[in-house]
Amino acid sequence: MDDKKLKERELSITQIDGFENSKKLGRILNHEGIIPVLFALQEKPKLFTELYKELKLPDTTFNRALKELKKEVNIIRKTPIMVENRKTDQYIITPIGNDLVRFIKKYERFIALSIPEQKILEIEKTK
């Protein structure tokens, strides 16, 4: 295989990998509890118990959201810390997680506009 075809193939594989990651993110964002966890962590890092009490989600939903955001898409990090002589975990949103929250908020504001308002906004962005 010549160099040009090899580079095209590598680019194609990279694009497919990126698409697969986007599909995974889309699937996860659809799960209950994911968005509330993201929004709660955008304000500041929180201990497991703080986050759990604030969100009042069912145990299974809460734990699944943390696991998927941490392991599946690397949008939050879990850091072990000591609080009052006991070990606990603190959850921190990653920079890409903050970008995602900003995107979601921007999308929510945009989708709340009427269709004519959306079109005006799109036209203004092209100027």
C-alpha positions in Angstrom: 0.0 0.0 0.0 1.5 3.4 -1.0 1.9 6.2 1.5 -1.0 8.2 0.3 -3.5 5.3 0.7 -2.0 4.4 4.1 -2.5 8.0 5.3 -6.1 8.1 4.0 -6.8 4.8 5.8 -5.3 6.1 9.1 -7.4 9.2 8.8 -10.5 7.1 8.1 -9.8 4.9 11.2 -9.3 8.1 13.3 -12.6 9.5 12.1 -14.4 6.3 12.9 -12.8 6.2 16.4 -13.9 9.8 17.1 -17.4 8.9 15.9 -17.5 5.9 18.2 -16.5 8.1 21.2 -19.2 10.6 20.3 -21.8 7.8 20.1 -20.7 6.6 23.6 -21.0 10.2 25.0 -24.5 10.6 23.4 -25.7 7.3 24.9 -24.4 8.3 28.3 -25.8 11.8 28.3 -29.2 10.2 27.8 -29.0 8.3 31.1 -30.9 9.7 34.1 -28.6 11.5 36.6 -25.8 12.4 34.2 -26.7 16.0 33.6 -27.5 16.8 37.2 -24.1 15.4 38.3 -22.3 17.5 35.6 -24.1 20.6 36.6 -23.5 20.0 40.4 -19.8 19.5 39.8 -19.4 22.5 37.6 -19.7 24.8 40.6 -16.9 23.2 42.6 -15.4 19.8 43.5 -17.6 17.8 45.9 -17.3 14.9 48.3 -19.3 11.8 47.5 -21.7 12.4 50.4 -22.2 16.1 49.5 -23.1 15.2 45.9 -25.3 12.4 46.9 -27.3 14.5 49.4 -27.6 17.4 47.0 -28.9 15.4 44.0 -31.2 13.1 45.9 -31.0 10.5 43.1 -31.7 6.8 43.7 -28.5 4.9 44.7 -28.3 2.9 41.4 -28.8 6.0 39.2 -26.3 8.0 41.2 -23.6 5.3 41.2 -24.1 4.6 37.5 -23.8 8.3 36.6 -20.5 8.6 38.5 -19.1 5.4 37.0 -20.0 6.3 33.4 -18.8 9.9 33.7 -15.5 8.7 35.2 -14.7 5.5 33.4 -16.6 5.6 30.1 -16.0 9.2 29.0 -13.4 10.6 31.5 -15.5 13.7 32.2 -15.1 13.6 36.0 -12.2 12.4 38.2 -12.4 10.7 41.6 -9.7 11.8 44.0 -9.3 10.1 47.4 -9.0 12.5 50.3 -9.0 12.6 54.1 -11.9 14.4 55.9 -11.9 14.4 59.7 -9.6 11.4 59.8 -11.6 9.2 57.4 -11.0 8.4 53.8 -13.6 9.6 51.3 -13.7 10.5 47.6 -13.9 13.9 46.1 -15.3 14.3 42.5 -13.9 16.9 40.2 -15.2 17.8 36.7 -12.4 17.8 34.0 -11.8 20.7 31.7 -13.6 18.8 28.9 -16.5 18.2 31.2 -16.7 22.0 31.8 -16.7 22.5 28.1 -19.5 20.0 27.8 -21.6 21.7 30.5 -21.1 25.1 28.7 -22.2 23.5 25.4 -25.3 22.0 27.1 -26.3 25.3 28.6 -25.8 27.1 25.3 -27.8 24.5 23.5 -30.6 24.8 26.0 -30.8 28.6 25.6 -30.7 28.2 21.8 -33.4 25.5 21.7 -35.7 27.6 23.9 -35.8 30.3 21.3 -38.5 30.4 18.6 -37.5 29.2 15.1 -37.3 32.8 13.7 -35.1 33.8 16.7 -32.9 30.8 16.1 -32.5 31.7 12.4 -31.7 35.4 13.3 -29.0 34.1 15.7 -27.5 31.8 13.1 -27.4 34.6 10.5 -25.7 37.0 13.0 -23.1 34.4 13.7 -22.1 34.2 10.0 -21.5 37.9 9.8 
